[in-house]
Amino acid sequence: MALKDGNEASTYIIQSQEEEIKRIALELHEGISQNLYSLYTGLGFLETGIEDPHMRSYAKEMATLMERTIQEVRLLSVELYPNTLTTLGLISALKSYSKLYTSTFGILVNFESTGDEKVMSERKSMAVFRVCQEALINIAKYADATNVTIRFTWEEKLVKIQIEDYGKGFDVIEVMKRNHFTGIAAMKERMVLAGGKCHVTSELANGTTVSISLPIQREGEF
């Protein structure tokens, strides 16, 4: 009973956090991002009217910096909450995120999907998205990889996902002992709370694989 109560409490905390994260993401997308874009277009207009070549060059540099900042804010907004998740589905949301991820980190993300994509509850879809997101961020930070493959296998009652990088790999047991890779524990916990499983395997010089399996249930169920 205590374990069940603990899981329910963790689920409630995560759900509350997601609601607040969603609010912040929408403010970034609809407020700050739009304001930055207005400033960017204004800088471009001012640049055309500057005669001094040095000042024109400086204005161009500022516009380039503003453009990069807009890209970073958009990535942050999608990282916080992918608004395409509920409208277009899990794979579309991950593909949208991956485009920004590639433009930011230079790591190419390849998608493979077998079977027909099934409709899952928003909480289950968000759990998968967060685990994939954590895996991709870890790859950017630690793997020294140039490309990643995300492979979906849709079954009647189960979805399986593999995230494979071709980077330098690591000793999973040693890293877990040192407690450096808290992201692994977070990924596993999210999947357990969603009713699924997450397993991480890695080999030095041969890359890392994150394997996820999650039962598919009717909309409205966790």
Secondary structure as the mmCIF struct_conf table of DSSP 4:
data_model
#
loop_
_struct_conf.conf_type_id
_struct_conf.id
_struct_conf.beg_label_comp_id
_struct_conf.beg_label_asym_id
_struct_conf.beg_label_seq_id
_struct_conf.end_label_comp_id
_struct_conf.end_label_asym_id
_struct_conf.end_label_seq_id
HELX_RH_AL_P HELX_RH_AL_P1 ALA A 2 GLU A 27
HELX_RH_PI_P HELX_RH_PI_P1 LEU A 28 ILE A 32
HELX_RH_AL_P HELX_RH_AL_P2 SER A 33 THR A 48
TURN_TY1_P TURN_TY1_P1 GLY A 49 GLY A 49
BEND BEND1 ASP A 52 ASP A 52
HELX_RH_AL_P HELX_RH_AL_P3 PRO A 53 LEU A 80
TURN_TY1_P TURN_TY1_P2 ASN A 83 THR A 84
HELX_RH_AL_P HELX_RH_AL_P4 LEU A 85 LEU A 88
HELX_RH_AL_P HELX_RH_AL_P5 LEU A 90 PHE A 105
STRN STRN1 LEU A 108 THR A 114
BEND BEND2 GLY A 115 GLY A 115
HELX_LH_PP_P HELX_LH_PP_P1 ASP A 116 VAL A 119
HELX_RH_AL_P HELX_RH_AL_P6 GLU A 122 ASN A 138
HELX_RH_PI_P HELX_RH_PI_P2 ILE A 139 ALA A 143
BEND BEND3 THR A 146 THR A 146
STRN STRN2 ASN A 147 TRP A 154
BEND BEND4 GLU A 156 LYS A 157
STRN STRN3 LEU A 158 ASP A 165
BEND BEND5 GLY A 167 GLY A 167
HELX_RH_AL_P HELX_RH_AL_P7 VAL A 172 ARG A 178
TURN_TY1_P TURN_TY1_P3 ASN A 179 ASN A 179
HELX_RH_AL_P HELX_RH_AL_P8 THR A 182 LEU A 193
TURN_TY1_P TURN_TY1_P4 ALA A 194 GLY A 195
STRN STRN4 LYS A 197 GLU A 203
TURN_TY1_P TURN_TY1_P5 LEU A 204 ASN A 206
STRN STRN5 GLY A 207 PRO A 215
TURN_TY1_P TURN_TY1_P6 GLU A 219 GLY A 220
#
